Amino acid sequence: MPIENLVRAVHKNTLNPIDILRTYGKVALKAQEKTNCVTEIMVPAAEGWIKDGSINMKGPLAGIPISLKDSIVVGGFDATVGYSSFVGNKVPEDGPTVRLLKDAGAVPYVKTNLPITLLSFESTNDVWGRCTNPHNNKYSPGGSTGGEAALLALGGRIGIGSDVAGSVRAPAHFSGIYSLRCSTGRWPKLGFATSMPGQEGIPSVYSPMTRTLNDLTYFTRSLISMQPWKYDPSVHPLPWRPEMEQEFAEKKKLRVGVMRTDGVVDPSPACIRALEKAEAALKAQGHEIVEINPPSPYEALHLGAHLLNADGCQMLKSFFRYGEWEDPGARQMSFLMNLPRPIKYIYYLWVKYVRRDDIWAGLIKDWHAKSAFKNWKLVSKREAYKVKWFDWWNSVNVDFLLTPPNATPAVPHDGMKDAVSSCGYTFLFNLLDYTCGIVPILHVDKNLDKLPADFNIKKLNGVAQGAYKLYDAEAMHGLPVAVQIVGRRLEEEKVLAIMKRVEDALGSDRYQLLEID
């Protein structure tokens, strides 16, 4: 049932919100059996919240069950972030974001799995175990909001995750759902636990994820209509702008800037096919395709990686207990960070002058903790880079960018050891703080998406080698593949409108969601 109809039925008392809750509770249990996506089950508590009036059943989300990333603070439940040391950290009161959701009428009913440290496109930890992809249990559902993606793909409705390098977008791409990466200040960020408190070089943003595009638009519009700046002082007092949404829903001819590669890891055949399918659908509708050459995405990857880990990975490591399992990708970062500098410099020289790999060499050369002075210099470079993009976008005058969300579809379990640096298609827009949306397009086809016969992985740079070690169209057959729609900062209304234009352009050939058992 469309979300508007559900809310209307609750407002009219023709549908009992407890019946809706129990329906989605059953969905969550089935998804849990298949993927291990759920951490906390809050259904009994949620029934109490409905009965005692803690949830506003006159709000724009009245009776809608909402799943939450495990890091979100709900009164009476832990927010573990996958660390065993966080077990038992529950507080009696809801965090501001959950208070806002309840005031809007939403019903928090489960919390979902994520990777320890939050710095991975996988979702595994010692506390809750490994979450698997709903399409293929040998693959990751994405991360760090992977449990959300798995649940939504299997029939959940709406969830909230966080994104510092692609953590609501990679899961949507890997699992076949929709997500929106909001700009900082548009979505509340209070009431969350984290692995990196104080990290502001690349701010994390909490953002919505849904099973359908209609749910994504309705939910985003509804939450902003609740004036979240009254709950969280970091939120801009910027109301929903229906005129912007309408402008891009109706604009006859859109200028589409197609970013075919980030120049670090060229997209795999499956991701190229998804990009070209979306591009062809837009072109058939009369929209203009613009070939673009933006400021170096590699520069953003380099800046972002060093800003995000400027503390030398000390904060995220400080919460580990001895012997606790660590995500292979995060462990790779901290291992290189802690190599003695003379050894690291020799490794850098070998990569640069023997392997002749400037990309990987540039990333590892200064890969160590930064002094405050060096961190300030990095922040200054970040701001200068944002200005480059601002001027470039003004010069090309495109309405939005169409890009791959990742070089490959989902990674196999423990694959982030190799693919940890292969996040440029999402991380770029975290550094720029642009609004981005994910639209699923197709599924990997073992015949159509094979690597060319002359493909030679040894000719690739170190980052691309890590990604392509994991690409196998036959093994990946049936996995989802998406595209990324990119607007400028604080353009959530515009991006959502364009996501619908893309989906409408695909017509009957749009992505087919997983059937609900």
C-alpha positions in Angstrom: 0.0 0.0 0.0 1.4 3.5 -0.8 2.7 5.1 2.3 0.3 8.0 1.9 -2.6 5.6 2.1 -1.2 3.8 5.2 -0.9 7.2 7.0 -4.4 8.3 5.9 -5.9 5.0 7.2 -4.2 5.5 10.6 -5.4 9.1 10.8 -9.0 7.9 10.0 -8.7 5.0 12.5 -9.5 2.4 9.8 -6.1 0.7 10.2 -4.7 -0.1 13.6 -1.0 0.9 13.9 -0.3 -2.2 16.0 -1.4 -4.4 13.1 1.0 -2.6 10.8 3.7 -3.0 13.4 3.2 -6.7 13.7 3.1 -7.1 10.0 6.5 -5.5 9.6 7.8 -7.3 12.7 7.1 -10.6 10.8 8.9 -9.2 7.8 11.9 -8.4 10.0 12.0 -11.9 11.5 12.0 -13.5 8.0 14.7 -11.1 6.9 16.7 -11.9 10.0 16.5 -15.6 9.3 17.8 -15.1 5.8 20.5 -12.4 6.3 21.2 -11.8 10.1 20.3 -8.1 9.5 18.6 -7.3 12.8 20.3 -6.4 16.1 17.6 -5.2 18.6 14.0 -6.3 18.3 11.9 -3.5 19.8 8.4 -4.7 18.7 7.1 -5.3 22.3 8.3 -1.9 23.4 6.9 -0.3 20.3 3.4 -1.7 21.1 3.7 0.0 24.5 4.7 3.3 22.8 1.6 3.1 20.6 -0.7 2.3 23.5 0.6 4.9 25.9 0.6 7.8 23.5 4.4 8.2 23.2 4.0 8.2 19.4 1.9 11.0 17.8 -0.7 9.2 15.6 -1.7 12.5 14.0 1.8 13.1 12.5 2.8 12.8 8.8 4.3 9.3 9.4 1.5 8.0 11.7 1.9 4.3 12.2 4.8 3.7 9.8 7.3 1.2 11.2 10.9 2.4 10.9 14.1 0.5 11.2 17.2 2.1 12.6 20.9 1.5 12.3 22.3 0.0 15.5 24.2 3.2 16.2 21.0 5.3 16.7 20.0 5.9 20.4 16.7 4.6 21.4 15.8 4.8 25.1 16.2 1.4 26.9 18.3 -0.2 24.1 22.0 -0.4 23.5 23.7 1.5 20.6 26.7 -0.8 20.2 28.3 0.1 16.8 29.4 -3.5 16.9 31.9 -3.0 19.7 31.6 -5.4 22.6 32.8 -2.6 24.9 29.6 -0.6 24.0 27.3 -3.5 25.1 25.2 -2.2 28.0 25.5 1.5 27.1 21.7 2.0 26.9 20.3 5.2 28.3 16.7 5.7 29.6 15.7 8.5 27.2 15.4 8.6 23.4 18.0 10.6 21.5 16.7 13.7 19.7 16.3 12.0 16.3 14.1 9.2 17.8 12.0 11.8 19.6 11.5 13.6 16.3 10.5 10.3 14.6 8.0 9.5 17.3 6.5 13.1 17.2 6.1 12.5 13.4 4.2 9.3 14.1 6.9 6.8 13.1 7.2 3.6 15.1 10.8 2.4 15.6 10.6 -1.4 15.7 14.1 -2.9 15.0 17.7 -1.9 14.9 20.0 -3.3 12.3 23.5 -4.7 11.7 26.6 -2.7 10.8 30.4 -3.2 10.7 32.5 -2.6 13.7 34.3 0.8 13.2 31.6 1.8 10.6 34.4 2.1 8.1 33.5 -0.7 5.7 31.2 -1.7 2.9 30.5 -4.9 4.8 28.5 -5.4 8.0 30.1 -7.8 10.4 31.1 -7.7 14.1 31.6 -10.0 17.1 28.5 -8.7 18.9 25.9 -9.5 16.2 27.8 -11.6 13.6 27.8 -11.3 9.8 25.0 -9.8 7.8 24.7 -11.3 4.3 23.4 -10.0 1.0 19.7 -10.8 0.4 20.4 -11.8 -3.2 23.5 -14.0 -2.5 24.6 -15.0 0.9 28.3 -15.2 -0.2 28.3 -11.4 -0.6 28.0 -8.3 1.6 24.8 -6.3 1.7 27.0 -3.2 1.9 28.1 -1.0 4.8 28.2 0.6 7.1 24.4 0.6 6.9 24.2 -3.0 5.5 21.6 -4.4 7.9 19.2 -1.7 6.9 19.7 -2.4 3.2 19.2 -6.2 3.6 15.9 -5.6 5.6 14.5 -3.1 3.2 15.3 -5.3 0.2 13.4 -8.1 1.9 10.3 -6.1 2.6 11.0 -3.4 5.2 9.7 0.1 4.4 11.9 2.8 5.8 15.2 3.0 7.6 17.8 5.5 8.7 21.6 5.1 8.2 24.7 7.2 8.3 27.2 8.0 5.5 30.8 9.2 5.8 32.2 7.6 2.6 29.2 6.0 1.0 27.5 4.1 3.9 23.9 4.6 2.8 24.7 4.5 -0.9 26.9 1.4 -1.2 24.3 -0.7 0.7 21.6 0.6 -1.6 23.7 -0.3 -4.7 24.7 -3.7 -3.3 21.2 -4.7 -2.1 18.8 -3.2 -4.6 17.1 -0.4 -2.6 16.9 3.4 -2.7 18.8 5.9 -0.5 19.5 9.6 -0.3 22.7 11.1 1.0 21.6 14.4 2.5 24.0 17.4 2.8 25.2 18.3 6.3 22.6 20.4 8.1 19.6 19.0 6.3 19.1 15.9 8.4 19.5 15.7 12.2 22.7 14.1 13.6 22.1 14.2 17.4 21.3 11.0 19.3 23.8 8.6 17.7 26.8 6.6 18.9 29.9 6.5 16.7 33.3 5.0 16.3 34.9 8.4 15.6 33.6 11.0 18.0 35.1 14.4 17.1 36.0 13.5 13.5 34.9 16.5 11.4 37.3 16.4 8.5 34.7 14.5 6.5 31.5 14.9 8.6 29.2 11.9 8.8 25.5 12.5 7.8 22.5 10.5 8.8 20.1 9.9 5.9 17.1 7.9 4.8 16.9 4.5 3.0 13.8 2.9 1.7 12.4 0.0 -0.4 10.7 2.3 -2.9 11.4 5.7 -4.3 7.9 6.9 -3.4 8.6 6.1 0.3 12.0 7.9 0.1 10.4 11.1 -1.2 7.5 11.0 1.2 9.6 10.2 4.2 12.2 12.9 3.5 9.5 15.5 2.8 7.6 14.5 6.0 10.6 14.6 8.3 11.8 18.0 7.1 8.2 19.3 7.5 8.6 18.5 11.2 11.1 21.3 11.5 14.1 19.1 12.7 16.1 22.3 13.5 13.9 22.5 16.7 15.3 19.1 17.8 18.9 19.5 16.7 20.8 22.8 16.5 23.0 21.5 13.7 20.1 21.4 11.3 19.6 24.4 9.0 16.1 26.0 9.4 15.4 25.2 5.8 11.8 24.2 5.1 10.9 21.8 2.3 10.9 23.6 -1.1 8.1 22.2 -3.2 8.9 24.8 -5.9 12.3 23.2 -6.4 10.8 19.7 -6.5 8.2 20.8 -9.0 10.7 22.6 -11.2 12.8 19.5 -11.8 9.8 17.2 -12.0 8.5 19.3 -14.9 11.6 20.7 -16.7 11.3 19.5 -20.3 15.0 19.2 -21.1 17.6 18.3 -18.4 21.3 18.7 -18.9 22.9 15.5 -17.7 26.6 15.4 -16.9 27.8 11.8 -17.2 30.8 11.0 -15.0 32.0 7.7 -16.6 35.0 7.1 -14.4 36.7 8.6 -11.3 40.0 8.1 -13.0 41.2 5.7 -10.2 39.0 2.6 -10.7 37.2 2.4 -14.0 33.7 0.9 -13.5 33.2 -2.8 -14.2 31.1 -4.0 -17.1 28.0 -4.5 -15.0 28.2 -0.9 -13.7 28.9 0.5 -17.2 25.8 -1.3 -18.4 23.7 0.2 -15.7 25.0 3.7 -16.3 24.5 3.4 -20.1 21.0 2.0 -19.6 20.0 5.1 -17.5 21.7 7.4 -19.9 19.9 5.9 -22.9 16.6 6.2 -21.2 17.1 9.8 -20.4 18.4 10.5 -23.9 15.3 8.8 -25.4 13.2 11.3 -23.3 14.9 14.2 -25.1 17.4 15.1 -22.3 20.9 16.4 -23.2 23.9 14.2 -22.3 27.0 16.2 -21.5 30.4 14.6 -21.4 32.3 16.1 -18.4 35.8 16.4 -17.1 35.5 17.6 -13.5 38.3 18.5 -11.1 40.4 15.4 -10.2 38.3 12.9 -8.2 41.7 11.3 -7.2 42.5 14.5 -5.4 39.3 14.1 -3.4 40.1 10.5 -2.5 43.5 11.5 -1.3 42.3 14.5 0.7 39.3 12.6 2.1 41.3 9.5 3.2 43.8 11.6 5.1 41.2 13.9 6.7 39.0 11.0 7.8 42.0 9.2 9.4 44.0 12.3 10.6 44.1 10.8 14.1 46.1 7.8 12.8 43.0 5.5 13.4 43.5 5.9 17.1 39.9 6.8 18.1 38.3 3.9 16.3 40.9 1.5 17.8 40.4 2.8 21.3 37.1 1.1 21.7 38.4 -2.4 20.8 38.8 -5.1 23.4 41.8 -7.4 23.2 41.3 -10.1 20.5 38.1 -8.5 19.1 37.5 -9.2 15.4 38.3 -6.2 13.2 37.0 -5.5 9.7 39.7 -6.5 7.1 39.4 -3.1 5.4 39.7 -1.0 8.5 42.5 -3.3 9.7 44.4 -2.7 6.5 44.2 1.0 7.0 45.4 0.9 10.6 48.2 -1.6 9.7 49.6 0.7 7.1 49.1 3.7 9.5 51.2 2.0 12.2 54.1 0.8 10.0 57.3 2.5 11.0 57.9 5.5 8.8 61.2 4.3 7.3 59.6 1.0 6.2 56.6 2.8 4.9 58.8 5.2 2.9 60.7 2.2 1.4 57.3 0.7 0.5 56.3 4.0 -1.1 59.5 4.2 -3.2 59.0 0.6 -4.4 55.3 1.3 -5.4 56.1 4.5 -7.1 59.4 3.7 -8.9 59.4 -0.1 -9.3 55.6 -0.7 -9.8 55.2 2.7 -11.3 51.9 3.2 -9.6 51.5 6.9 -8.8 47.9 6.4 -7.5 48.6 3.9 -4.7 52.0 5.6 -3.9 50.3 8.9 -3.4 47.8 7.5 -1.0 50.4 5.8 1.2 53.2 8.3 1.2 52.0 10.4 4.1 49.7 7.7 5.6 50.3 8.5 9.3 48.7 10.5 12.1 48.6 14.3 11.4 49.7 17.1 13.7 47.1 19.9 14.2 49.2 22.0 11.8 49.1 19.4 9.0 45.4 18.7 9.6 44.6 22.4 9.3 46.5 22.5 6.0 44.4 19.5 4.8 41.2 21.3 5.7 42.4 24.3 3.8 43.0 22.2 0.7 39.5 20.6 1.1 37.9 24.0 1.0 40.0 25.1 -2.0 38.9 21.8 -3.7 35.3 22.6 -3.1 35.7 26.0 -4.7 37.2 24.2 -7.8 34.1 22.1 -8.1 31.8 25.1 -7.5 33.4 27.0 -10.3 33.6 24.0 -12.6 29.9 23.2 -12.1 28.9 26.8 -12.9 31.0 26.6 -16.1 29.4 23.4 -17.4 25.9 24.3 -16.2 24.5 20.8 -15.9 21.4 20.0 -13.9 22.8 16.9 -12.2 25.5 14.3 -12.6 24.9 10.6 -13.4 27.7 8.4 -12.1 28.3 4.8 -11.0 27.9 4.4 -7.2 30.9 2.0 -7.1 33.3 0.4 -9.5 31.8 -3.0 -8.9 28.6 -4.6 -7.5 28.6 -6.1 -4.0 31.9 -7.3 -2.5 32.3 -10.9 -1.3 32.7 -11.3 2.5 36.0 -10.1 3.8 36.7 -8.5 0.4 37.2 -5.1 1.9 40.8 -6.0 2.6 41.4 -5.5 -1.1 38.7 -3.0 -1.9 39.1 -0.6 1.1 40.3 2.3 -1.1 37.9 1.7 -3.9 35.2 4.1 -2.7 35.9 7.1 -4.8 32.5 7.3 -6.5 30.8 7.9 -3.2 33.6 9.4 -1.0 34.1 12.3 -3.5 30.7 13.7 -2.8 31.1 13.3 1.0 34.1 15.7 0.7 32.1 18.1 -1.5 29.0 17.6 0.7 26.7 17.2 -2.3 23.3 15.6 -2.2 23.2 12.2 -3.8 20.6 9.5 -4.5 20.8 5.9 -5.5 18.4 4.3 -8.0 18.7 0.5 -8.7 18.8 -0.2 -12.4 19.5 -3.9 -13.2 21.0 -7.2 -12.1 24.4 -8.6 -13.0 24.2 -10.9 -15.9 26.9 -13.5 -16.2 26.9 -13.4 -20.0 26.6 -9.7 -20.6 28.9 -8.5 -17.8 32.0 -10.6 -18.3 35.4 -8.9 -18.3 36.9 -8.6 -21.8 39.2 -11.4 -22.9 42.2 -9.1 -23.0 41.6 -7.7 -19.5 44.9 -7.6 -17.6 44.6 -6.8 -13.9 48.4 -6.4 -13.6 48.2 -3.2 -15.6 45.9 -1.5 -13.1 46.9 0.7 -10.2 46.9 -0.7 -6.7 43.4 0.6 -5.8 41.9 -0.8 -9.0 43.6 -4.1 -8.6 42.0 -4.4 -5.2 38.6 -3.9 -6.7 39.0 -6.1 -9.7 40.4 -9.0 -7.7 36.8 -9.4 -6.5 34.9 -9.0 -9.8 33.4 -12.2 -11.2 30.3 -11.8 -13.3 29.4 -15.4 -13.1 29.6 -15.5 -9.2 27.9 -12.1 -9.1 25.0 -13.1 -11.4 21.8 -11.6 -10.0 23.3 -9.0 -7.8 21.8 -5.5 -8.0 23.5 -2.6 -9.8 22.5 1.0 -9.4 23.4 4.5 -10.6 24.0 7.6 -8.5 22.2 10.9 -9.1 24.3 13.9 -7.8 23.1 17.4 -7.1 24.8 20.2 -5.4 24.8 21.0 -1.7 21.3 21.1 0.0 19.5 20.0 -3.2 17.5 17.1 -1.7 14.2 18.2 -3.4 15.9 18.4 -6.8 17.7 15.1 -6.5 14.6 13.2 -5.4 12.6 14.7 -8.4 15.3 13.7 -10.8 15.5 10.2 -9.4 11.8 9.9 -10.3 12.5 11.2 -13.8 15.2 8.5 -14.2 12.9 5.8 -13.0 10.0 7.0 -15.1 12.3 7.2 -18.2 13.0 3.5 -17.7 9.3 2.7 -17.9 8.5 -1.0 -17.7 12.2 -1.9 -17.9 12.8 -0.5 -14.4 14.5 -2.5 -11.7 12.5 -5.4 -10.2 12.5 -5.5 -6.4 12.9 -8.7 -4.6 9.7 -10.6 -4.0 8.4 -10.6 -0.4 7.8 -14.1 1.0 
